[in-house]
């Protein structure tokens, strides 16, 4: 194996699997020719250090990407090819509020404050002919607006509901 994160999902998964392999007499060899033996204290320490590093790297990458996306979003920048409901691209990756959709968001938030669920809100939005980006409103769209959407640079709709 070239890297431990290619065969193990986590430190725990790696330890459990390597213990089973040790009982069966299997020794893991790395691409650079090193045999990883968990039967010795120093071997166990080395394997766990490699496993922790293998688990650490993708977690750090995920945190950096999430942080960069939050920063772009807070500055009113587009973070994906899909513009969030309530916004329109105004040029050069910058997004701005779209008035009719922002009004629809406020109506949706009010309905949520009254205790209505996403399915009921979607039905009411269709009946009220609130502007949508498809042929009709879906409960998943309403849920996304309530939970993850943006009502202004750096503000979440869910903050407005609570």
C-alpha positions in Angstrom: 0.0 0.0 0.0 1.2 3.5 -0.8 -0.7 5.3 2.0 -2.6 4.0 5.0 -5.6 6.3 4.3 -6.2 4.3 1.1 -7.1 1.1 3.0 -8.3 2.3 6.5 -11.1 4.8 7.2 -9.8 5.8 10.6 -7.2 5.0 13.4 -9.7 2.7 15.0 -10.5 0.9 11.7 -6.7 0.5 11.1 -6.0 -0.9 14.5 -8.8 -3.4 14.5 -7.9 -4.6 11.0 -4.2 -4.8 11.7 -4.9 -6.8 14.9 -6.9 -9.3 12.9 -4.2 -9.5 10.3 -1.6 -10.0 13.0 -3.5 -13.0 14.4 -3.5 -14.4 10.8 0.2 -13.8 10.4 -0.3 -11.1 7.8 2.2 -8.3 7.6 1.4 -5.0 5.8 4.1 -3.7 3.5 4.2 -0.1 2.3 5.2 1.0 -1.2 8.6 2.1 0.0 9.4 -1.4 1.3 8.7 -0.9 5.0 6.9 -3.8 6.8 4.5 -2.6 9.5 4.5 -4.9 12.4 2.1 -4.1 15.3 3.5 -7.0 17.3 6.1 -4.8 18.9 5.8 -1.7 20.9 7.8 0.4 18.5 5.9 -1.1 15.5 2.6 -0.3 17.2 3.7 3.3 17.9 4.9 3.8 14.2 1.7 2.3 12.8 -0.5 4.5 15.0 1.5 7.6 14.1 1.0 6.8 10.4 -2.7 6.1 10.9 -3.2 9.3 12.9 -1.5 11.3 10.1 -3.6 9.6 7.5 -6.8 10.5 9.3 -5.5 14.0 10.1 -4.7 15.1 6.5 -8.3 14.8 5.0 -9.8 16.3 8.1 -7.5 19.4 7.9 -8.3 19.7 4.1 -12.0 19.6 4.9 -11.6 22.3 7.6 -9.6 24.6 5.2 -12.1 24.3 2.4 -15.0 24.9 4.7 -13.3 28.0 6.2 -12.5 29.4 2.8 -16.1 28.9 1.6 -17.5 30.6 4.7 -15.1 33.5 4.2 -16.1 33.9 0.5 -19.8 33.6 1.5 -19.4 36.3 4.2 -17.9 38.6 1.6 -20.9 38.1 -0.7 -18.9 36.0 -3.2 -20.2 33.0 -5.1 -19.1 29.7 -3.5 -20.4 27.3 -6.1 -21.9 27.3 -9.6 -25.3 27.3 -8.0 -26.5 30.7 -6.7 -28.4 30.5 -3.5 -32.1 31.2 -3.5 -32.6 34.9 -2.8 -29.5 36.0 -4.7 -28.4 36.7 -8.2 -24.9 37.0 -9.7 -24.0 40.6 -10.3 -20.7 40.0 -12.0 -17.2 38.7 -11.4 -18.3 36.1 -8.9 -20.1 38.7 -6.7 -23.7 38.0 -5.6 -26.4 40.4 -4.6 -29.9 40.1 -3.2 -32.7 39.4 -5.5 -35.7 41.4 -4.2 -38.7 39.1 -5.1 -36.9 36.0 -3.8 -35.8 37.8 -0.6 -39.5 38.8 0.0 -40.4 35.1 -0.5 -37.7 34.1 2.0 -39.2 36.5 4.6 -42.7 34.9 4.0 -41.2 31.5 4.4 -39.5 32.5 7.6 -42.7 34.0 9.0 -44.6 30.7 8.3 -41.8 28.8 10.0 -42.0 31.1 13.1 -45.7 30.2 13.2 -44.7 26.6 13.6 -45.4 25.4 10.0 -43.3 22.5 8.7 -41.4 22.5 5.4 -44.0 20.4 3.6 -46.8 22.8 4.6 -44.7 25.8 3.7 -43.9 24.4 0.3 -47.6 23.8 -0.4 -48.5 27.4 0.8 -45.7 28.8 -1.3 -47.1 27.2 -4.4 -50.7 28.3 -3.5 -49.4 31.9 -2.9 -47.3 31.8 -6.1 -44.1 32.7 -4.3 -41.3 32.9 -6.9 -39.4 29.6 -7.2 -36.6 28.4 -9.4 -38.5 25.4 -10.8 -42.0 24.4 -11.6 -43.0 24.2 -7.9 -41.8 24.4 -4.3 -40.4 21.3 -2.6 -40.1 20.7 1.1 -36.4 20.0 0.7 -35.9 23.5 -0.8 -37.8 25.1 2.1 -35.7 23.1 4.5 -32.5 24.2 2.9 -33.6 27.8 3.0 -34.5 27.5 6.7 -31.4 25.6 7.7 -28.5 26.5 5.4 -29.5 29.4 3.2 -28.2 32.9 3.3 -30.4 36.0 4.0 -27.5 38.4 3.7 -23.7 38.2 3.5 -22.7 36.2 6.5 -26.2 35.7 8.0 -28.1 32.4 8.0 -31.9 32.1 7.6 -31.9 29.8 10.7 -30.6 32.7 12.8 -33.6 34.7 11.7 -36.0 31.9 12.7 -34.6 31.3 16.2 
